Every structure is written in C-alpha cells, then in structure tokens.
Amino acid sequence: MHLKVISCPLLILLCVCSTQSYLNVYTNVQEGQKLLGLSAEIFYIRAGVINTNALDYVINIPSRISSILINWQSLIGRPISYGISVSNSLPSAISVNLNITKSGYIPTELEAFQLQVVCREGINVEADVNITIQVTLNRALNNVTEFTLRRRKMCYTSVVLEEDPIVSNSVPPEKSENGLLAICVGCVVSLVIATTLMCIALCFRNSLTYQKSTFNKIEMLPEIPKAQKTVPPPPASEPQELHRRISELTVQRCRVRLSSLLQEGTYGKVYRGTYNDTDEVLVKTVGQHASQIQVSLLLQEGMSLYGASHAGILSVLGVSIEDHTAPFLLYPAPDNTRNLKLFLQTPLARTLTTIQIVRMSSQIALALAHLHSHGVIHKDVATRNCVINDELRIKLADNSLSRDLFPGDYHCLGDGENRPIKWFALEALQEKLFSEASDTWAFGVFMWELCTLAKQPYAEVDCFEMEHYLRDGYRLSQPVNCPDELFAIMAYCWALLPHERPTFDQLDICLQDFYSQITKYV
C-alpha cells in the first residue's frame, strides 16, 4: 500500500490541527477475524497518525467473502471532506461497488462503509482491488492527504468453502500463476544479497543479547513446547542399534487398519489409517516387489528421528514386521495430518499469508534447533519431509521413501546415489560435508518453497551445473510478494562459508522479530 501527500506534507497537515487527533480509519474486530483470522482491530489511521505497517500489505478477500467493511470517524468535531475511488485489475472477472458516494464528508459519529466484491461464476483468478481515499482537512491551505487500502480478491471455484476456513487471510499470498522463479544474474543477486545481508546481520547481532523472556513478549506467535533434554541415541545405521529400536517399537499388525492410499511411488506407499481403532496414523510401507535394500532403507531412514521428543518433530510411533509381509512404519497423524509439499500444491494453499508462513518457518526452526542441540544433523530439510495438519501446525519428519515418492527432487551425479542436489550447500555438493550449517542452507530453500507454494528450486539449472552456479554466486531469486525482510533471512542462510550462516536459535529470533513487526498494527 502506498501513501502520498498532495501539495503539503502530512506533518504540516497535523500541525495545522494543533497536534489534535483528527481521524480514525480502521477495520473492526469482526472484520479482522474474517480477513486475517485474528480477533483484533486493524488501524490504518489512528487519531490522525498513519500506520505505515498496515498500509504496506495487501489483504486477501477469500472466495467465500463478497463484502468488506471499513470504519471511519472524524475526531475534530466537524465532518471532514473526502474523495474515494476503487480500482479493479480484472473488471471482466469481478464487480466492485461502494455503498457511499465518490465524494462527501467523513462523519463525526463512528460509521462504516461497505465495498462489495463479487466474482463471476466459474472462474479461477485473483484480482487487485485498491481503495484510494483523499482526505481534505483545510481547503484554504490545500491540505490533502491520499492513502490507498490494497486488497486482493480471490476467486476459486475449486476450493472447498467452509464457514470457518482452515486458512485465514491477511498479508500477500503467493500467486501460483506467477510462481515460476528464475535464477538471479550474478551481479544483480550480489547487490540484492549485499543489501539484505546488512539488514539481517544487525538482527542476528542483536539476537545474541536477547534473553529467553523475549520470546514470551510476542503474544500472537504460538509457542512450541520445549523438548525433553535427552541424550541422542547412536545412529540408526548401526545394525544392533536399528534392531534395538525396532524391538522397542514393534506393534501387532492386526491392530493396524489401512483406510486410504495417500501416495504411491515405484515401490513406496503412504496410507492413512488407525492404530487400536482410535489413533489416527500415517503408515509408510513398500510393495511386495520391493528389494531387500529398499526395505532396509525404509527402516533405517524411518528410524533416523527415533526418540526425538519435540512438538515440532514427527518421530515414528510404531513398527510392524511380520514374516512374508512388507514392514509398516506408523506415525501419529491427528487433525488430518498430511504431507506439506502436497498441501502447498493444492488450491487451498494459495490463501496462505506471510504471517502464517513465518509461523510455519519458526516451528521448523525450533525443531532443527532441538535436533542440533542433541548433535543430530537432518541432511534433508525440505517441504516434502514435513507434515501439516488442519491447524497449520507443521512438523519435521524423516526422509524415508522421499526418493521414491518425490523423484524429481533427487538427482544422481554419477556416483550411484540419489541426493537432493538443489537443497544442498556448496560444501555438501563438493565434499559431502554435512553440518548444522548445511541444514541452515536447506532451511533457506525450505522457506523459499513455502513462499512459492513448493515450486522447484533452480528449475532451469541442470543438476550437474549446480556446483558451478553456487560457487559463482548465483542464488534463488526473491519470490513474488515475499517481503524484503523475509527474503533477507533466506539469503543469509545461503552464505557461501558455513561459519557465516546463522544458527537456528538466531533464525528463530529473527523470525519472531519479523512476526512482531508485521502483526503490531492489529
């Protein structure tokens, strides 16, 4: 949203009022809940002070909503002259109408005007709708202030509409038709990253002085319970340790019921089911034709997060191995838990907001901070290895079956091993070195996936060229509608030298700080 002052600066306008409050423009609690999913007022002008944070973001109007209300009131004891206009980027697809005249007076009593935004039937588009208001406080001094409230109307007939939607709307979404992102040209990306890194570096430097109580001050961002401080078990790749884990988690096959097939690859399958007839679970297994190597890999990778006690980590719940049958790995899956990457590719994900993306990023940052505090490196951080439920709570999962279920995300560089090349840091590509810093790099790509609704990173770059691209300074470009501050956090994850990348404690502090900035106007 932009703000401009015609003929006379806003400062002079306020001085003419002798510093008195002169105007309120805002949406009430009911509208905030309807549009943002937050029970809060959203002030654009409060007592004459313009809120640039609120004016900086586009708010979505979901398909199920056909009208919005804006409250306003003159505070100077007399009506204030106004002019209002509405722009519509797709008049052939949607119609817009105000219930007030194009010019008139802002009342001294609190009132609301209505904007109707109606989609034409049978279309799937998004349209920008801007409400521009001119406020004239003193015609003799030509004090005219103009500001614009920006909205984006979502028209999707394929989305299942509910009275209380799973996803609320506020700040800019990712438009799927504009999601294809090119690789930055070296000199341009250097300039962008240099600028953003200077900004984010200050955040990370300040984060070192934060106390733990700082997190509790951000009331809107739900806390994730701290995990138990347990000593990490030995790697699951050791045969004796793997056997011990399987023995501890063994469940009877007769207690597992499969209800629906969610994913199927060449040999791998993921089912939704129940355990003991009450617990909802996801079940990973393989077909009867799977090789012994594939079965062993399922068990080994499925046990990689064994014993990880954290609200942001999905660890295996049980294992069923019986003679002459494929093994079952059971994972807890309440509230319609499903794969995050597949969710991001559905129409429903198009209404995800920056606020929600920051929340989701913070959840995974805390999960990885927990793993790293116990000396565990994930090595495959990506949306395909996360799950999400109806409450938009996401968890980091292991990478079992991912190579088979998401073959386009893994490539072989001639060494016989399929690896997620496009998510790898340079040192992981060159020397197969994995560390907390390489997880940080992958986390930056994970955030980029969230913002682009799971677009393929470096889609136009051959996997054999990735090492040269990264070494020469090429990085992913800024997603459409991604705020500069959020992209700065991503970019800092892609620092060439591992020691220059932030830790996940630092990343979470910066995500919390940005979350506080974008929600402080509500």
ROSE-312376 format. One record per residue (C-alpha): x, y, z; residue in three letters. Coordinates in Angstrom, 1 decimal, always signed. Layout:
N
R     east    north       up   marpa
R        X        Y        Z     ala
...
END
This chain:
522
R     east    north       up   marpa
R     +0.0     +0.0     +0.0     met
R     +1.4     +3.4     -0.9     his
R     +1.0     +6.8     +0.8     leu
R     +1.5    +10.2     -0.7     lys
R     +0.8    +13.7     +0.4     val
R     -0.5    +16.2     -2.2     ile
R     +0.9    +19.7     -2.2     ser
R     +1.6    +19.7     +1.5     cys
R     +3.4    +17.2     +3.8     pro
R     +1.4    +15.3     +6.3     leu
R     +3.5    +16.8     +9.0     leu
R     +2.1    +20.3     +8.1     ile
R     -1.4    +18.8     +8.0     leu
R     -1.0    +17.6    +11.5     leu
R     +0.5    +20.9    +12.7     cys
R     -2.5    +22.8    +11.3     val
R     -4.6    +20.7    +13.6     cys
R     -2.6    +21.9    +16.5     ser
R     -1.5    +18.3    +17.1     thr
R     -5.1    +17.3    +17.8     gln
R     -6.3    +13.9    +16.7     ser
R     -8.4    +14.3    +13.6     tyr
R     -9.3    +11.0    +12.0     leu
R     -9.7     +7.2    +12.6     asn
R     -9.8     +4.7     +9.7     val
R     -9.8     +1.0    +10.6     tyr
R    -11.4     -2.4    +10.3     thr
R    -13.1     -3.7    +13.5     asn
R    -12.6     -7.0    +15.3     val
R    -15.2     -8.9    +13.3     gln
R    -13.5     -7.9    +10.0     glu
R    -10.1     -8.7    +11.4     gly
R    -11.3    -12.2    +12.3     gln
R    -12.9    -12.6     +8.9     lys
R    -10.0    -11.5     +6.8     leu
R     -6.9    -12.3     +9.0     leu
R     -8.1    -14.9    +11.4     gly
R     -7.1    -12.6    +14.2     leu
R     -9.5    -11.1    +16.7     ser
R     -8.1     -7.6    +16.5     ala
R     -8.8     -4.1    +15.1     glu
R     -6.6     -3.1    +12.2     ile
R     -5.9     +0.7    +12.2     phe
R     -4.8     +2.5     +9.1     tyr
R     -5.1     +5.9    +10.7     ile
R     -5.4     +6.1    +14.5     arg
R     -6.1     +9.5    +16.0     ala
R     -4.5    +11.2    +12.9     gly
R     -1.4     +9.0    +12.9     val
R     -0.9     +6.9     +9.8     ile
R     +0.1     +3.3    +10.4     asn
R     +2.6     +2.5     +7.6     thr
R     +2.8     -1.1     +8.7     asn
R     -0.8     -1.6     +7.9     ala
R     -0.6     +0.3     +4.7     leu
R     +2.4     -1.8     +3.5     asp
R     +0.5     -5.1     +2.9     tyr
R     -2.1     -6.5     +0.6     val
R     -5.0     -8.2     +2.4     ile
R     -6.7    -11.1     +0.7     asn
R    -10.5    -11.3     +0.3     ile
R    -11.2    -15.1     +0.0     pro
R    -13.7    -16.6     -2.4     ser
R    -16.4    -17.1     +0.2     arg
R    -16.4    -13.4     +1.2     ile
R    -18.2    -10.9     -1.1     ser
R    -18.1     -7.7     +1.0     ser
R    -15.8     -5.9     +3.5     ile
R    -16.4     -3.0     +5.9     leu
R    -14.1     -0.1     +6.7     ile
R    -14.8     +2.0     +9.8     asn
R    -14.0     +5.8     +9.9     trp
R    -14.7     +8.8    +12.1     gln
R    -13.8    +12.5    +12.2     ser
R    -12.4    +13.4    +15.6     leu
R    -12.3    +17.2    +15.2     ile
R    -15.9    +17.9    +15.9     gly
R    -16.9    +18.5    +12.3     arg
R    -17.2    +16.4     +9.2     pro
R    -14.0    +16.0     +7.1     ile
R    -14.3    +16.2     +3.3     ser
R    -13.3    +13.1     +1.4     tyr
R    -13.0    +11.7     -2.1     gly
R    -12.9     +7.9     -2.7     ile
R    -12.3     +5.7     -5.8     ser
R    -11.9     +2.0     -6.3     val
R     -9.6     +0.4     -9.0     ser
R    -10.1     -3.2    -10.2     asn
R     -7.5     -5.0    -12.2     ser
R     -9.9     -7.5    -13.7     leu
R    -13.3     -5.8    -14.3     pro
R    -14.3     -8.7    -16.6     ser
R    -13.9    -11.2    -13.8     ala
R    -15.2     -9.4    -10.7     ile
R    -17.5     -6.5    -10.0     ser
R    -16.9     -3.9     -7.3     val
R    -19.3     -1.4     -5.7     asn
R    -19.2     +1.1     -2.8     leu
R    -22.3     +1.9     -0.8     asn
R    -21.2     +5.5     -0.4     ile
R    -20.8     +8.4     -2.9     thr
R    -17.5     +9.2     -4.5     lys
R    -17.2    +12.4     -2.5     ser
R    -18.7    +13.6     +0.7     gly
R    -17.9    +14.0     +4.4     tyr
R    -16.5    +11.7     +7.0     ile
R    -19.0    +11.7     +9.8     pro
R    -18.3    +12.7    +13.4     thr
R    -20.0     +9.6    +14.6     glu
R    -18.4     +6.2    +14.1     leu
R    -19.7     +4.7    +10.8     glu
R    -18.7     +2.1     +8.3     ala
R    -18.8     +2.0     +4.6     phe
R    -19.0     -1.2     +2.6     gln
R    -17.2     -2.5     -0.5     leu
R    -18.9     -5.3     -2.4     gln
R    -16.5     -7.5     -4.4     val
R    -18.3    -10.3     -6.4     val
R    -16.7    -13.0     -8.5     cys
R    -18.2    -14.0    -11.8     arg
R    -19.3    -17.7    -11.7     glu
R    -17.0    -20.4    -13.0     gly
R    -13.7    -18.5    -12.9     ile
R    -10.4    -19.1    -11.1     asn
R     -8.5    -15.8    -10.9     val
R     -7.1    -13.3     -8.5     glu
R     -7.7     -9.5     -8.9     ala
R     -6.2     -6.5     -7.2     asp
R     -8.8     -4.1     -5.7     val
R     -7.4     -0.8     -4.4     asn
R     -9.5     +1.7     -2.4     ile
R     -7.9     +5.2     -2.7     thr
R     -9.1     +7.8     -0.2     ile
R     -8.4    +11.6     -0.3     gln
R     -8.9    +13.5     +2.9     val
R     -9.1    +17.3     +2.8     thr
R     -8.7    +18.9     +6.2     leu
R     -8.3    +22.5     +5.1     asn
R     -9.1    +23.5     +1.5     arg
R     -7.7    +27.0     +2.1     ala
R     -4.3    +25.6     +2.8     leu
R     -4.7    +22.8     +0.2     asn
R     -4.0    +20.2     +2.8     asn
R     -5.0    +16.9     +1.1     val
R     -3.8    +13.5     +2.2     thr
R     -4.2    +10.5     +0.0     glu
R     -3.8     +6.9     +1.0     phe
R     -4.7     +3.5     -0.5     thr
R     -6.0     +0.4     +1.1     leu
R     -5.0     -2.6     -1.0     arg
R     -6.9     -5.8     -1.3     arg
R     -6.7     -8.9     -3.5     arg
R     -9.9    -10.7     -4.3     lys
R     -9.5    -14.5     -4.6     met
R    -11.9    -16.3     -7.0     cys
R    -11.5    -20.0     -6.9     tyr
R    -14.5    -22.3     -7.6     thr
R    -12.4    -25.4     -6.9     ser
R    -11.7    -24.6     -3.3     val
R    -14.0    -26.2     -0.7     val
R    -15.5    -23.3     +1.2     leu
R    -16.4    -23.7     +4.9     glu
R    -17.9    -21.4     +7.4     glu
R    -14.7    -21.3     +9.3     asp
R    -11.8    -21.8     +6.8     pro
R     -8.7    -23.6     +7.6     ile
R     -6.6    -20.8     +6.3     val
R     -7.1    -17.2     +7.2     ser
R     -6.0    -14.3     +5.0     asn
R     -4.0    -11.1     +5.5     ser
R     -0.7    -10.2     +4.0     val
R     +0.4    -11.0     +0.5     pro
R     -0.2    -14.6     -0.8     pro
R     +1.8    -16.4     -3.4     glu
R     +0.0    -16.2     -6.8     lys
R     +0.5    -19.6     -8.4     ser
R     +0.4    -18.3    -11.9     glu
R     +3.4    -16.1    -11.2     asn
R     +5.3    -18.7     -9.2     gly
R     +7.9    -19.6    -11.8     leu
R    +11.1    -18.0    -10.5     leu
R    +14.3    -17.6    -12.5     ala
R    +17.8    -17.7    -11.2     ile
R    +19.3    -14.3    -10.3     cys
R    +22.0    -13.0    -12.6     val
R    +25.3    -12.8    -10.7     gly
R    +25.8     -9.1    -10.4     cys
R    +22.1     -8.4     -9.6     val
R    +22.0    -11.1     -6.9     val
R    +25.2     -9.8     -5.4     ser
R    +23.6     -6.4     -5.0     leu
R    +20.4     -7.7     -3.5     val
R    +22.1    -10.1     -1.1     ile
R    +24.6     -7.5     -0.1     ala
R    +21.8     -5.1     +0.8     thr
R    +19.6     -7.6     +2.6     thr
R    +22.5     -9.2     +4.5     leu
R    +23.5     -5.8     +6.0     met
R    +19.9     -5.5     +7.3     cys
R    +19.6     -9.0     +8.6     ile
R    +23.1     -9.1    +10.1     ala
R    +22.0     -6.4    +12.6     leu
R    +19.1     -8.6    +13.6     cys
R    +21.5    -11.6    +14.2     phe
R    +24.0     -9.5    +16.1     arg
R    +21.2     -8.1    +18.3     asn
R    +19.8    -11.6    +18.8     ser
R    +22.9    -12.7    +20.7     leu
R    +21.9    -10.3    +23.5     thr
R    +18.2    -11.4    +23.7     tyr
R    +17.1    -13.1    +26.9     gln
R    +14.7    -16.1    +26.8     lys
R    +11.9    -14.0    +28.1     ser
R    +11.9    -12.1    +24.8     thr
R    +10.0    -14.9    +23.1     phe
R     +7.1    -14.6    +25.6     asn
R     +6.5    -11.0    +24.6     lys
R     +5.3    -11.9    +21.1     ile
R     +1.8    -13.0    +22.1     glu
R     +0.5    -13.8    +18.6     met
R     +3.0    -16.4    +17.7     leu
R     +2.1    -19.7    +19.4     pro
R     +4.9    -21.2    +21.4     glu
R     +6.1    -24.7    +20.7     ile
R     +6.8    -26.7    +23.9     pro
R    +10.4    -27.3    +24.7     lys
R    +11.5    -30.9    +24.2     ala
R    +12.9    -33.1    +26.8     gln
R    +16.7    -32.9    +27.2     lys
R    +17.6    -36.4    +26.2     thr
R    +20.9    -37.8    +25.1     val
R    +20.8    -38.6    +21.4     pro
R    +20.8    -42.3    +20.6     pro
R    +23.5    -43.8    +18.3     pro
R    +22.9    -43.6    +14.6     pro
R    +20.2    -45.9    +13.3     ala
R    +22.6    -47.1    +10.6     ser
R    +24.3    -49.4    +13.1     glu
R    +22.7    -52.8    +12.8     pro
R    +22.5    -53.5    +16.5     gln
R    +21.0    -50.1    +17.3     glu
R    +18.5    -50.4    +14.5     leu
R    +17.4    -53.8    +15.7     his
R    +17.0    -52.5    +19.3     arg
R    +14.8    -49.6    +18.1     arg
R    +12.6    -51.9    +16.0     ile
R    +12.2    -54.2    +19.0     ser
R    +11.1    -51.3    +21.3     glu
R     +8.6    -50.0    +18.8     leu
R     +7.1    -53.3    +17.5     thr
R     +3.3    -53.4    +17.3     val
R     +0.9    -56.1    +16.2     gln
R     -0.2    -55.9    +12.5     arg
R     -3.7    -56.8    +13.5     cys
R     -4.0    -53.6    +15.4     arg
R     -3.3    -51.5    +12.3     val
R     -6.1    -50.7     +9.8     arg
R     -5.5    -49.0     +6.5     leu
R     -8.2    -46.7     +5.3     ser
R     -6.9    -44.8     +2.2     ser
R     -3.9    -44.7     +0.0     leu
R     -2.3    -41.1     +0.0     leu
R     +0.8    -41.5     -2.0     gln
R     +2.4    -44.2     -4.2     glu
R     +5.7    -44.4     -5.9     gly
R     +7.6    -47.1     -7.7     thr
R     +7.8    -49.2     -4.6     tyr
R     +6.8    -47.0     -1.7     gly
R     +3.3    -46.3     -0.4     lys
R     +1.8    -44.0     +2.3     val
R     -1.6    -44.8     +3.8     tyr
R     -3.9    -43.1     +6.2     arg
R     -5.1    -45.5     +8.8     gly
R     -5.8    -46.2    +12.5     thr
R     -4.0    -47.9    +15.3     tyr
R     -6.0    -49.7    +18.0     asn
R     -9.1    -48.4    +16.2     asp
R     -8.7    -44.9    +17.8     thr
R     -5.3    -43.4    +17.0     asp
R     -5.1    -41.8    +13.5     glu
R     -1.8    -42.7    +11.9     val
R     +0.1    -42.4     +8.6     leu
R     +1.6    -45.7     +7.5     val
R     +4.7    -45.9     +5.4     lys
R     +5.4    -49.3     +3.7     thr
R     +6.6    -50.8     +0.4     val
R     +5.1    -53.1     -2.2     gly
R     +5.7    -56.8     -2.3     gln
R     +8.1    -56.4     -5.2     his
R    +10.4    -54.1     -3.2     ala
R    +14.0    -55.3     -2.9     ser
R    +15.7    -56.0     +0.4     gln
R    +17.8    -52.9     +0.0     ile
R    +14.7    -50.8     -0.3     gln
R    +13.1    -52.4     +2.7     val
R    +16.3    -51.8     +4.7     ser
R    +16.5    -48.2     +3.6     leu
R    +12.9    -47.6     +4.7     leu
R    +13.6    -49.0     +8.2     leu
R    +16.9    -47.2     +8.5     gln
R    +15.7    -43.7     +7.4     glu
R    +12.4    -44.2     +9.2     gly
R    +14.3    -44.6    +12.5     met
R    +16.5    -41.6    +12.0     ser
R    +14.4    -39.4    +14.3     leu
R    +13.7    -42.1    +16.8     tyr
R    +13.4    -40.7    +20.4     gly
R    +13.1    -37.1    +19.3     ala
R    +10.7    -35.7    +21.8     ser
R     +9.6    -32.3    +20.4     his
R     +6.3    -30.8    +19.4     ala
R     +7.8    -29.8    +16.0     gly
R     +9.2    -33.3    +15.1     ile
R     +7.3    -36.2    +13.7     leu
R     +9.0    -39.4    +15.0     ser
R     +8.0    -42.9    +14.3     val
R     +5.2    -44.3    +16.6     leu
R     +5.5    -48.0    +15.9     gly
R     +6.9    -50.6    +13.6     val
R     +5.2    -53.8    +12.4     ser
R     +7.4    -56.5    +10.9     ile
R     +5.9    -59.9    +10.2     glu
R     +7.1    -62.8     +8.1     asp
R     +6.3    -62.7     +4.4     his
R     +4.8    -59.2     +4.6     thr
R     +6.1    -55.7     +4.0     ala
R     +7.1    -53.7     +7.1     pro
R     +4.8    -50.9     +8.4     phe
R     +6.1    -47.7     +9.9     leu
R     +3.4    -45.8    +11.9     leu
R     +3.4    -42.1    +12.5     tyr
R     +0.9    -40.1    +14.6     pro
R     -1.4    -38.2    +12.3     ala
R     -4.3    -36.4    +14.1     pro
R     -6.3    -33.5    +12.6     asp
R     -5.9    -34.6     +9.0     asn
R     -2.1    -34.6     +9.1     thr
R     -0.7    -34.9     +5.5     arg
R     +2.5    -34.1     +3.5     asn
R     +3.4    -30.4     +3.5     leu
R     +4.6    -30.3     -0.1     lys
R     +1.4    -31.9     -1.4     leu
R     -0.6    -29.4     +0.6     phe
R     +1.3    -26.5     -0.8     leu
R     +0.4    -27.6     -4.3     gln
R     -3.4    -27.5     -3.6     thr
R     -5.7    -24.5     -4.4     pro
R     -6.3    -24.1     -0.6     leu
R     -2.6    -23.1     -0.1     ala
R     -3.0    -20.1     -2.3     arg
R     -4.6    -18.2     +0.5     thr
R     -1.6    -18.7     +2.8     leu
R     -0.4    -15.4     +4.3     thr
R     +3.0    -14.1     +5.2     thr
R     +2.0    -14.3     +8.9     ile
R     +1.3    -18.0     +8.5     gln
R     +4.5    -18.7     +6.5     ile
R     +6.5    -17.0     +9.3     val
R     +4.8    -19.1    +11.9     arg
R     +5.4    -22.3     +9.9     met
R     +9.1    -21.4     +9.4     ser
R     +9.5    -20.7    +13.1     ser
R     +8.1    -24.1    +14.0     gln
R    +10.7    -25.9    +11.8     ile
R    +13.5    -23.7    +13.0     ala
R    +12.7    -24.7    +16.6     leu
R    +12.6    -28.3    +15.6     ala
R    +16.0    -28.1    +14.0     leu
R    +17.4    -26.2    +16.9     ala
R    +16.3    -29.1    +19.1     his
R    +18.0    -31.7    +16.8     leu
R    +21.2    -29.7    +16.7     his
R    +21.3    -29.3    +20.4     ser
R    +21.5    -33.1    +20.6     his
R    +24.1    -33.4    +17.9     gly
R    +21.7    -34.7    +15.2     val
R    +22.0    -33.3    +11.6     ile
R    +18.9    -33.8     +9.5     his
R    +20.6    -33.6     +6.0     lys
R    +17.3    -33.4     +4.1     asp
R    +15.3    -30.4     +5.2     val
R    +12.5    -29.7     +2.7     ala
R     +8.7    -29.4     +2.5     thr
R     +8.5    -33.0     +1.2     arg
R     +9.9    -34.1     +4.6     asn
R     +7.3    -32.2     +6.7     cys
R     +3.7    -32.7     +7.5     val
R     +0.9    -30.2     +8.2     ile
R     -2.5    -30.5    +10.0     asn
R     -5.7    -28.6     +9.7     asp
R     -4.5    -26.1    +12.3     glu
R     -1.5    -25.3    +10.1     leu
R     +0.9    -26.8    +12.6     arg
R     +3.8    -28.4    +10.8     ile
R     +6.3    -31.0    +11.9     lys
R     +9.7    -32.0    +10.6     leu
R     +9.7    -35.7     +9.5     ala
R    +12.4    -38.2     +8.4     asp
R    +13.1    -38.7     +4.7     asn
R    +12.1    -42.3     +4.4     ser
R    +10.5    -43.1     +0.9     leu
R    +11.1    -39.5     -0.2     ser
R    +13.4    -40.5     -3.1     arg
R    +10.7    -42.8     -4.5     asp
R     +7.7    -40.5     -3.8     leu
R     +9.4    -37.3     -4.9     phe
R    +11.8    -38.5     -7.6     pro
R    +12.0    -35.0     -9.2     gly
R    +13.7    -33.6     -6.1     asp
R    +16.6    -36.1     -6.1     tyr
R    +19.4    -36.5     -8.7     his
R    +22.3    -38.7     -9.2     cys
R    +25.6    -37.1    -10.1     leu
R    +27.2    -40.3    -11.5     gly
R    +28.1    -41.7     -8.1     asp
R    +25.0    -44.0     -7.9     gly
R    +23.4    -42.1     -5.0     glu
R    +20.2    -40.0     -5.4     asn
R    +20.6    -36.8     -3.4     arg
R    +18.5    -33.6     -3.1     pro
R    +21.1    -31.6     -5.1     ile
R    +19.0    -28.4     -5.3     lys
R    +18.8    -28.2     -1.5     trp
R    +22.5    -28.8     -0.8     phe
R    +25.0    -26.3     +0.4     ala
R    +28.2    -26.0     -1.7     leu
R    +30.3    -28.0     +0.8     glu
R    +27.7    -30.8     +0.7     ala
R    +27.9    -30.9     -3.1     leu
R    +31.7    -30.7     -3.3     gln
R    +32.8    -32.9     -0.4     glu
R    +29.6    -34.4     +1.0     lys
R    +30.2    -32.4     +4.2     leu
R    +27.1    -32.1     +6.4     phe
R    +26.7    -30.0     +9.5     ser
R    +24.4    -27.6    +11.3     glu
R    +25.3    -25.0     +8.7     ala
R    +24.3    -27.3     +5.8     ser
R    +20.9    -27.7     +7.4     asp
R    +20.7    -24.0     +7.7     thr
R    +21.2    -23.7     +3.9     trp
R    +18.5    -26.2     +3.2     ala
R    +16.2    -24.4     +5.6     phe
R    +16.6    -21.3     +3.4     gly
R    +15.4    -23.3     +0.4     val
R    +12.6    -24.7     +2.6     phe
R    +11.4    -21.1     +3.3     met
R    +11.6    -20.4     -0.4     trp
R     +9.4    -23.4     -1.0     glu
R     +6.8    -22.1     +1.4     leu
R     +6.7    -18.7     -0.3     cys
R     +6.4    -20.2     -3.8     thr
R     +4.0    -23.0     -2.9     leu
R     +6.5    -25.7     -3.4     ala
R     +7.9    -24.6     -6.8     lys
R    +11.0    -26.5     -7.9     gln
R    +14.2    -24.6     -6.8     pro
R    +16.6    -23.8     -9.6     tyr
R    +14.2    -25.4    -12.1     ala
R    +16.1    -24.2    -15.1     glu
R    +19.5    -25.3    -13.9     val
R    +20.9    -28.8    -14.7     asp
R    +21.9    -30.6    -11.5     cys
R    +25.4    -31.1    -12.9     phe
R    +25.8    -27.4    -13.1     glu
R    +24.7    -26.6     -9.5     met
R    +28.1    -26.6     -8.0     glu
R    +29.4    -24.0    -10.5     his
R    +26.2    -21.9    -10.1     tyr
R    +26.6    -21.7     -6.3     leu
R    +30.4    -21.2     -6.4     arg
R    +29.9    -18.3     -8.9     asp
R    +27.5    -16.6     -6.6     gly
R    +24.1    -17.5     -8.1     tyr
R    +21.2    -17.9     -5.7     arg
R    +17.4    -18.3     -5.8     leu
R    +15.6    -15.1     -6.6     ser
R    +13.1    -13.3     -4.3     gln
R     +9.7    -14.8     -4.6     pro
R     +6.8    -12.7     -5.8     val
R     +5.1    -10.9     -2.9     asn
R     +7.8    -12.1     -0.4     cys
R     +8.7     -9.2     +1.9     pro
R    +12.2     -7.9     +1.7     asp
R    +12.8     -8.7     +5.4     glu
R    +11.7    -12.4     +4.9     leu
R    +13.9    -12.8     +1.9     phe
R    +16.8    -11.3     +3.8     ala
R    +16.5    -14.2     +6.3     ile
R    +16.5    -16.7     +3.4     met
R    +19.5    -15.1     +1.8     ala
R    +21.6    -15.1     +5.0     tyr
R    +21.1    -18.9     +5.1     cys
R    +22.9    -19.1     +1.7     trp
R    +26.2    -17.5     +2.8     ala
R    +29.0    -19.3     +1.0     leu
R    +31.1    -20.0     +4.1     leu
R    +29.4    -22.3     +6.7     pro
R    +30.5    -20.2     +9.7     his
R    +28.8    -17.2     +8.2     glu
R    +25.4    -18.8     +8.3     arg
R    +23.1    -18.2    +11.3     pro
R    +22.2    -20.8    +13.9     thr
R    +18.6    -21.9    +14.3     phe
R    +18.3    -20.1    +17.6     asp
R    +19.3    -16.9    +15.8     gln
R    +17.0    -17.7    +12.9     leu
R    +14.0    -18.1    +15.2     asp
R    +14.7    -14.8    +17.0     ile
R    +14.8    -13.0    +13.6     cys
R    +11.6    -14.8    +12.5     leu
R     +9.9    -13.8    +15.8     gln
R    +11.1    -10.2    +15.4     asp
R     +9.7    -10.0    +11.8     phe
R     +6.5    -11.6    +13.0     tyr
R     +6.2     -8.9    +15.7     ser
R     +6.7     -6.2    +13.1     gln
R     +4.0     -7.4    +10.7     ile
R     +1.4     -8.0    +13.4     thr
R     +1.9     -4.9    +15.6     lys
R     -0.7     -3.0    +13.7     tyr
R     -3.5     -5.4    +14.6     val
END
